[in-house]
Amino acid sequence: MPLKKSFSALSVLALAGGAMLLAGCAAVGPTDDPFLRSLTWQRYVGGDDLDRACQPGQPERYRLVYNAIEDEQRRTYDLSAMPDGGAMLEVQAIGRPSLNDPKNPISVRDPLAPWRGLRAMYRLNAAEYAKLKSAIAATGFEAPAPEGLFLRGDSFYWTASACRSGSFHFHAWSWPSAEFDRMAVPLLEALQPFDQTGVEPLRPYEVALPPYSSYLNATDPDAIRSIPHRFQVHGNGLRYSQGTIN
């Protein structure tokens, strides 16, 4: 009987936690859980969890997200400063799932493996971290975020978030624009020496972008399920919507 009571209490807590997550869709940092990622992706891209946790005295943190047409490839880079002046980098490469991918094969033990993406860690020394931060600054990251800029999942964009000295800062770049053309590939190349996923980055290329309203007006259930994300830069972060953003 005590076991049943304990199990019941834990079940209630788990359900309550799940309900809170579904209601708030709060980002929890990088994750290879495809279900959790789908719930929190929007807030993760905007660095909301970095912003909430940003306090004076905390280690410096950066997050870079590269969207290369979301159904094709998404790459995430989370940097956490270390006491010796270096940093730990966690990279995730999320691509189109393939059931026979030898790098991420489906199995009885892990039936969700193809949807997890590939994850790798790299320990940057102080010189490497300083060089990477210089590359981030060279993108124009330190400038105020471009108010009103749209980021479409069916195209290419970068977002960058940071918590430094207790202050949060956000910036974004979207294709097509001169700013994106100037920073997109150089930032990929600056990160590549530390990216141990073994997945080649998808370089930007020209894509035909239909009016976003064409997705919203779709009546086919499959088309409705595949509506790409759309964000808009607002203040020092993102506004989230797949529909009309007022």
Contacts in CASP RR format, 6 or more apart in sequence:
PFRMAT RR
TARGET T0000
AUTHOR 0000-0000-0000
METHOD contacts of the structure
MODEL  1
MPLKKSFSALSVLALAGGAMLLAGCAAVGPTDDPFLRSLTWQRYVGGDDL
DRACQPGQPERYRLVYNAIEDEQRRTYDLSAMPDGGAMLEVQAIGRPSLN
DPKNPISVRDPLAPWRGLRAMYRLNAAEYAKLKSAIAATGFEAPAPEGLF
LRGDSFYWTASACRSGSFHFHAWSWPSAEFDRMAVPLLEALQPFDQTGVE
PLRPYEVALPPYSSYLNATDPDAIRSIPHRFQVHGNGLRYSQGTIN
21 36 0 8 1.000
21 39 0 8 1.000
21 40 0 8 1.000
22 39 0 8 1.000
25 39 0 8 1.000
25 40 0 8 1.000
25 42 0 8 1.000
25 43 0 8 1.000
26 40 0 8 1.000
26 43 0 8 1.000
26 48 0 8 1.000
26 49 0 8 1.000
27 40 0 8 1.000
27 43 0 8 1.000
27 44 0 8 1.000
27 46 0 8 1.000
27 47 0 8 1.000
27 48 0 8 1.000
27 49 0 8 1.000
28 36 0 8 1.000
28 40 0 8 1.000
28 49 0 8 1.000
29 40 0 8 1.000
29 44 0 8 1.000
29 49 0 8 1.000
29 78 0 8 1.000
30 44 0 8 1.000
30 76 0 8 1.000
30 78 0 8 1.000
30 90 0 8 1.000
30 92 0 8 1.000
30 119 0 8 1.000
31 37 0 8 1.000
31 40 0 8 1.000
32 92 0 8 1.000
32 116 0 8 1.000
32 117 0 8 1.000
32 119 0 8 1.000
33 112 0 8 1.000
33 116 0 8 1.000
34 112 0 8 1.000
34 115 0 8 1.000
34 116 0 8 1.000
37 44 0 8 1.000
37 94 0 8 1.000
41 229 0 8 1.000
42 229 0 8 1.000
42 231 0 8 1.000
42 238 0 8 1.000
42 240 0 8 1.000
43 49 0 8 1.000
43 240 0 8 1.000
44 63 0 8 1.000
44 65 0 8 1.000
44 76 0 8 1.000
45 65 0 8 1.000
45 67 0 8 1.000
45 151 0 8 1.000
45 159 0 8 1.000
45 231 0 8 1.000
45 238 0 8 1.000
46 65 0 8 1.000
46 159 0 8 1.000
46 161 0 8 1.000
46 170 0 8 1.000
46 231 0 8 1.000
46 237 0 8 1.000
46 238 0 8 1.000
47 63 0 8 1.000
47 159 0 8 1.000
47 161 0 8 1.000
47 170 0 8 1.000
47 237 0 8 1.000
50 61 0 8 1.000
50 63 0 8 1.000
50 161 0 8 1.000
50 162 0 8 1.000
50 163 0 8 1.000
50 168 0 8 1.000
51 161 0 8 1.000
51 163 0 8 1.000
51 168 0 8 1.000
51 170 0 8 1.000
51 236 0 8 1.000
51 237 0 8 1.000
53 163 0 8 1.000
54 163 0 8 1.000
54 166 0 8 1.000
54 167 0 8 1.000
54 168 0 8 1.000
55 166 0 8 1.000
56 165 0 8 1.000
56 166 0 8 1.000
57 165 0 8 1.000
57 166 0 8 1.000
58 163 0 8 1.000
58 166 0 8 1.000
59 80 0 8 1.000
59 81 0 8 1.000
59 82 0 8 1.000
60 79 0 8 1.000
60 80 0 8 1.000
60 81 0 8 1.000
60 87 0 8 1.000
60 162 0 8 1.000
60 163 0 8 1.000
60 164 0 8 1.000
60 165 0 8 1.000
61 78 0 8 1.000
61 79 0 8 1.000
61 80 0 8 1.000
61 81 0 8 1.000
61 162 0 8 1.000
61 163 0 8 1.000
61 164 0 8 1.000
62 77 0 8 1.000
62 78 0 8 1.000
62 79 0 8 1.000
62 133 0 8 1.000
62 136 0 8 1.000
62 160 0 8 1.000
62 161 0 8 1.000
62 162 0 8 1.000
63 76 0 8 1.000
63 77 0 8 1.000
63 78 0 8 1.000
63 79 0 8 1.000
63 159 0 8 1.000
63 160 0 8 1.000
63 161 0 8 1.000
63 162 0 8 1.000
64 76 0 8 1.000
64 77 0 8 1.000
64 79 0 8 1.000
64 136 0 8 1.000
64 158 0 8 1.000
64 159 0 8 1.000
64 160 0 8 1.000
64 187 0 8 1.000
64 191 0 8 1.000
65 74 0 8 1.000
65 75 0 8 1.000
65 76 0 8 1.000
65 77 0 8 1.000
65 158 0 8 1.000
65 159 0 8 1.000
65 160 0 8 1.000
66 74 0 8 1.000
66 75 0 8 1.000
66 76 0 8 1.000
66 77 0 8 1.000
66 156 0 8 1.000
66 157 0 8 1.000
66 158 0 8 1.000
66 187 0 8 1.000
66 188 0 8 1.000
66 201 0 8 1.000
67 74 0 8 1.000
67 151 0 8 1.000
67 153 0 8 1.000
67 155 0 8 1.000
67 156 0 8 1.000
67 157 0 8 1.000
67 158 0 8 1.000
68 74 0 8 1.000
68 75 0 8 1.000
68 156 0 8 1.000
68 201 0 8 1.000
68 202 0 8 1.000
68 203 0 8 1.000
68 204 0 8 1.000
69 153 0 8 1.000
69 154 0 8 1.000
69 155 0 8 1.000
69 156 0 8 1.000
69 202 0 8 1.000
69 207 0 8 1.000
70 153 0 8 1.000
70 154 0 8 1.000
70 228 0 8 1.000
70 229 0 8 1.000
71 96 0 8 1.000
71 154 0 8 1.000
71 226 0 8 1.000
71 228 0 8 1.000
72 95 0 8 1.000
72 96 0 8 1.000
72 202 0 8 1.000
73 93 0 8 1.000
73 94 0 8 1.000
73 95 0 8 1.000
73 96 0 8 1.000
73 199 0 8 1.000
73 201 0 8 1.000
73 202 0 8 1.000
74 92 0 8 1.000
74 93 0 8 1.000
74 94 0 8 1.000
74 95 0 8 1.000
75 91 0 8 1.000
75 92 0 8 1.000
75 93 0 8 1.000
75 94 0 8 1.000
75 195 0 8 1.000
75 201 0 8 1.000
76 90 0 8 1.000
76 91 0 8 1.000
76 92 0 8 1.000
76 94 0 8 1.000
77 89 0 8 1.000
77 90 0 8 1.000
77 91 0 8 1.000
77 191 0 8 1.000
77 195 0 8 1.000
78 89 0 8 1.000
78 90 0 8 1.000
79 87 0 8 1.000
79 88 0 8 1.000
79 89 0 8 1.000
79 124 0 8 1.000
79 129 0 8 1.000
79 132 0 8 1.000
80 87 0 8 1.000
80 88 0 8 1.000
81 87 0 8 1.000
81 129 0 8 1.000
82 88 0 8 1.000
82 123 0 8 1.000
84 125 0 8 1.000
84 126 0 8 1.000
85 126 0 8 1.000
85 129 0 8 1.000
86 123 0 8 1.000
86 124 0 8 1.000
86 125 0 8 1.000
86 126 0 8 1.000
86 128 0 8 1.000
86 129 0 8 1.000
87 123 0 8 1.000
87 124 0 8 1.000
87 129 0 8 1.000
87 132 0 8 1.000
88 121 0 8 1.000
88 122 0 8 1.000
88 123 0 8 1.000
88 124 0 8 1.000
89 121 0 8 1.000
89 122 0 8 1.000
89 123 0 8 1.000
89 124 0 8 1.000
89 194 0 8 1.000
90 119 0 8 1.000
90 120 0 8 1.000
90 121 0 8 1.000
91 119 0 8 1.000
91 120 0 8 1.000
91 121 0 8 1.000
91 122 0 8 1.000
91 191 0 8 1.000
91 194 0 8 1.000
91 195 0 8 1.000
91 196 0 8 1.000
91 197 0 8 1.000
92 117 0 8 1.000
92 118 0 8 1.000
92 119 0 8 1.000
92 197 0 8 1.000
93 117 0 8 1.000
93 118 0 8 1.000
93 195 0 8 1.000
93 197 0 8 1.000
93 198 0 8 1.000
93 199 0 8 1.000
94 117 0 8 1.000
95 117 0 8 1.000
95 199 0 8 1.000
97 114 0 8 1.000
97 115 0 8 1.000
98 104 0 8 1.000
98 114 0 8 1.000
99 106 0 8 1.000
99 114 0 8 1.000
101 114 0 8 1.000
103 118 0 8 1.000
103 198 0 8 1.000
103 199 0 8 1.000
104 113 0 8 1.000
104 114 0 8 1.000
104 116 0 8 1.000
104 117 0 8 1.000
104 118 0 8 1.000
105 113 0 8 1.000
105 114 0 8 1.000
106 113 0 8 1.000
106 114 0 8 1.000
107 113 0 8 1.000
110 116 0 8 1.000
118 197 0 8 1.000
118 198 0 8 1.000
118 199 0 8 1.000
119 197 0 8 1.000
120 195 0 8 1.000
120 196 0 8 1.000
120 197 0 8 1.000
120 198 0 8 1.000
121 196 0 8 1.000
122 194 0 8 1.000
122 195 0 8 1.000
122 196 0 8 1.000
124 132 0 8 1.000
124 194 0 8 1.000
128 193 0 8 1.000
128 194 0 8 1.000
131 190 0 8 1.000
132 190 0 8 1.000
132 191 0 8 1.000
132 194 0 8 1.000
135 186 0 8 1.000
135 187 0 8 1.000
135 190 0 8 1.000
135 191 0 8 1.000
136 160 0 8 1.000
136 187 0 8 1.000
136 190 0 8 1.000
138 183 0 8 1.000
138 186 0 8 1.000
139 158 0 8 1.000
139 160 0 8 1.000
139 171 0 8 1.000
139 173 0 8 1.000
139 182 0 8 1.000
139 183 0 8 1.000
139 186 0 8 1.000
139 187 0 8 1.000
140 171 0 8 1.000
140 179 0 8 1.000
140 183 0 8 1.000
141 160 0 8 1.000
141 162 0 8 1.000
141 169 0 8 1.000
141 171 0 8 1.000
142 169 0 8 1.000
142 171 0 8 1.000
143 171 0 8 1.000
144 171 0 8 1.000
144 236 0 8 1.000
145 170 0 8 1.000
145 171 0 8 1.000
145 172 0 8 1.000
145 233 0 8 1.000
145 235 0 8 1.000
145 236 0 8 1.000
145 237 0 8 1.000
146 171 0 8 1.000
146 172 0 8 1.000
146 173 0 8 1.000
146 179 0 8 1.000
146 233 0 8 1.000
147 233 0 8 1.000
147 234 0 8 1.000
147 235 0 8 1.000
148 232 0 8 1.000
148 233 0 8 1.000
148 234 0 8 1.000
149 172 0 8 1.000
149 174 0 8 1.000
149 232 0 8 1.000
149 233 0 8 1.000
150 174 0 8 1.000
150 230 0 8 1.000
150 231 0 8 1.000
150 232 0 8 1.000
151 157 0 8 1.000
151 159 0 8 1.000
151 172 0 8 1.000
151 174 0 8 1.000
151 229 0 8 1.000
151 230 0 8 1.000
151 231 0 8 1.000
151 232 0 8 1.000
151 233 0 8 1.000
151 238 0 8 1.000
152 174 0 8 1.000
152 209 0 8 1.000
152 212 0 8 1.000
152 228 0 8 1.000
152 229 0 8 1.000
152 230 0 8 1.000
153 228 0 8 1.000
153 229 0 8 1.000
153 230 0 8 1.000
154 207 0 8 1.000
154 209 0 8 1.000
154 228 0 8 1.000
155 174 0 8 1.000
155 175 0 8 1.000
155 207 0 8 1.000
155 209 0 8 1.000
156 174 0 8 1.000
156 175 0 8 1.000
156 180 0 8 1.000
156 184 0 8 1.000
156 204 0 8 1.000
156 207 0 8 1.000
157 172 0 8 1.000
157 173 0 8 1.000
157 174 0 8 1.000
157 175 0 8 1.000
157 180 0 8 1.000
158 172 0 8 1.000
158 173 0 8 1.000
158 180 0 8 1.000
158 183 0 8 1.000
158 184 0 8 1.000
158 187 0 8 1.000
159 170 0 8 1.000
159 171 0 8 1.000
159 172 0 8 1.000
159 173 0 8 1.000
159 238 0 8 1.000
160 170 0 8 1.000
160 171 0 8 1.000
160 172 0 8 1.000
161 168 0 8 1.000
161 169 0 8 1.000
161 170 0 8 1.000
161 237 0 8 1.000
162 168 0 8 1.000
162 169 0 8 1.000
162 170 0 8 1.000
168 236 0 8 1.000
169 236 0 8 1.000
170 233 0 8 1.000
170 235 0 8 1.000
170 236 0 8 1.000
170 237 0 8 1.000
170 238 0 8 1.000
172 231 0 8 1.000
172 233 0 8 1.000
172 237 0 8 1.000
172 238 0 8 1.000
173 179 0 8 1.000
173 180 0 8 1.000
173 183 0 8 1.000
173 184 0 8 1.000
174 180 0 8 1.000
175 181 0 8 1.000
175 184 0 8 1.000
175 204 0 8 1.000
175 207 0 8 1.000
176 206 0 8 1.000
180 204 0 8 1.000
181 204 0 8 1.000
184 204 0 8 1.000
185 203 0 8 1.000
185 204 0 8 1.000
188 201 0 8 1.000
188 203 0 8 1.000
192 201 0 8 1.000
195 201 0 8 1.000
212 230 0 8 1.000
212 243 0 8 1.000
215 223 0 8 1.000
215 227 0 8 1.000
215 228 0 8 1.000
215 242 0 8 1.000
216 227 0 8 1.000
216 242 0 8 1.000
216 243 0 8 1.000
216 244 0 8 1.000
218 224 0 8 1.000
218 227 0 8 1.000
227 242 0 8 1.000
228 242 0 8 1.000
229 242 0 8 1.000
230 241 0 8 1.000
230 242 0 8 1.000
230 243 0 8 1.000
230 245 0 8 1.000
231 238 0 8 1.000
231 239 0 8 1.000
231 240 0 8 1.000
231 241 0 8 1.000
232 238 0 8 1.000
232 239 0 8 1.000
232 241 0 8 1.000
232 245 0 8 1.000
233 239 0 8 1.000
239 245 0 8 1.000
END
